[in-house]
Amino acid sequence: MSDLKIPWDELSEDALMGIIEEFVTREGTEYGDSEISLEMKCQQVRQQLRDDEAFITFDEELQTCSISPAN
């Protein structure tokens, strides 16, 4: 069974932020030489979704969401 692509702009603000925050914290907080706040990283991911550089998927089997690069 394949993942379902979820339109980010059809999610509630709370649901979208929950997915983004879970994704950002799952990926860790080490971003090289400069420290990036959770808020800034969430803003960057949101912008990637807006710019169609990333998309949200839902895995029906695992019942989990993820964010993947569009390329």
C-alpha positions in Angstrom: 0.0 0.0 0.0 1.4 3.4 -0.9 1.5 6.6 1.1 -1.2 9.1 0.6 -0.2 12.7 -0.3 -1.9 15.1 2.1 -2.5 18.7 0.9 -0.9 20.9 3.6 -3.3 23.8 2.9 -6.3 21.6 3.7 -5.1 20.8 7.3 -6.1 22.8 10.3 -3.4 25.1 11.7 -3.1 22.9 14.8 -2.7 19.7 12.7 -0.2 21.3 10.3 1.9 22.7 13.2 1.8 19.3 15.0 3.1 17.5 11.9 5.8 20.1 11.2 7.0 20.2 14.9 7.0 16.4 15.1 9.0 16.2 11.9 11.5 18.8 12.9 12.1 17.3 16.4 12.4 13.8 14.9 15.1 15.0 12.6 17.1 16.3 15.5 18.3 19.8 16.4 21.9 19.7 15.2 22.2 22.1 12.2 26.0 22.6 11.9 27.9 25.6 13.2 24.9 27.9 13.8 22.0 27.2 16.2 18.6 27.3 14.6 15.5 27.6 16.9 12.6 25.2 16.7 10.4 28.1 15.6 12.8 29.0 12.8 13.1 25.5 11.6 9.3 25.1 11.6 9.0 28.3 9.5 11.5 26.9 7.0 9.6 23.7 6.6 6.3 25.5 6.3 7.9 27.7 3.5 9.1 24.5 1.7 5.5 23.2 1.8 4.2 26.5 0.4 6.8 26.5 -2.3 6.1 22.9 -3.3 9.6 21.9 -2.3 8.3 19.4 0.2 5.0 17.5 0.8 3.2 15.7 3.6 2.5 12.0 3.3 0.4 9.6 5.4 1.3 6.0 5.8 -1.9 4.1 6.2 -0.2 0.9 7.5 1.9 2.7 10.2 -0.7 5.5 10.7 2.0 8.1 10.6 2.7 11.4 8.7 6.0 12.4 7.3 7.4 15.3 5.3 9.5 14.5 2.2 11.4 16.6 -0.3 9.6 17.1 -3.6 12.5 16.1 -5.8 
